[in-house]
Amino acid sequence: MGDDDTVFFTKNLVTVLSKYDYNQMYYIGGNSESVEQDLVHSYGMAYGGGGIAISYPLAEVLVKILDGCINRYHDFYGSDQKIGGCMAEIGVPLTRELGFHQV
């Protein structure tokens, strides 16, 4: 997933993600370049500008609760914050990857 101005380099993305077991639940991404935002979200939320990857098993769980999350977190700003809330509910922490970054 990414924002409308996110650039993905497919070969690099495949290389990075290949080290993860696709049968496990993963929420992969990077923190914000804004220390203030990182402090607000305890460094535990991936930002859409840098791209977010979720594994298939996590996507299967997420799709079942996504509508409810969106409703519960309607005051949150942006889809990355709403997805971060859903990940907290599911209990899957952010796995940080340095290649997922925003400028």
N, C-alpha and C positions, 0 to 999 in steps of 0.2 A: 504494500500500500504506500501511497505517497501523496503529496500535495500536487496541485496543478502545475507547479514549477519544479518538481523533483525530477532529477535526471538519474536514470538507472543505467549502469554499464553491465549488461547481461552476463558477459563472460566473468567479470569480477564477482558479481553477485552469486553466480553458480559456484565459483571456487570457494567463496566465504561460507556459503550455506552448506556445502558438501561435508563440512566437518561435524555437522550436527546430525543426530539420529532422528530421521523424519518420522519415526514412530512415537516420539516423545512430544510433550507440549512445550513449545518455545515461543516466546515473545521477544523478538530481537530488534534492536535499534540503537539509537544514540541519544544522548542528552542534548539539551539546547546549548547554543553558544552564549546564552544569557544566564549568568550565575544567579540572578534574581529568580528567573523561572525555575531553575534547577532547585533552588532552595525551597520555593513554594511547593514543588512536587517531590521533594526529598530525593532527588536524583533517581527516581524510580519510574519515570515515564519516558517513552520514546516519542520523538517529535516527527511528525509527518513530513516536514521539510527535508529531513535526512533519510526518509524512508523507514518503513516498518515491515518486518517479516514475521509472519506467524505460521506455525506448522499446521499441517492438515488436521491432526488430532485436536489441536486447540481451536481451529476454525470450526470443527464439528460441534464443540461445546459452545463456542461463542455465538454461533448462529441461533442456538436455542434460547439465548438470553439477551440477544442484542437489542431487540425492540424494548424490552423492559429496562435495559441499561440506558438507552437513549431517553426514555421517559423519566427515569429516576434522576439522571444527570442533565436534565434540560437546561440548567443554569450554567453548566460548564461551557467554556469557550472552546470551540473547535472540536473536530472529530478525534484528534489525537488525545485530547484530554478525556473525552467520553470513552474511547477505547481503553485508555489507562485505567479508568474507573472500573470498566468491565473486567480487566485483567486482575485488578485487586480483588474483585468479588470471586473470581475463579481461583485465585491464589497462585497465579503464575507470575513470578517476578521477571523484571526486565533483564535480559541477557544483553550486556553492552558489547557492541562491535564498533571499533574505531572507524571502520569504513563507512558507517552510517552516520553521516554528519551533515549539518547545515551551515551555511555561511550567511 
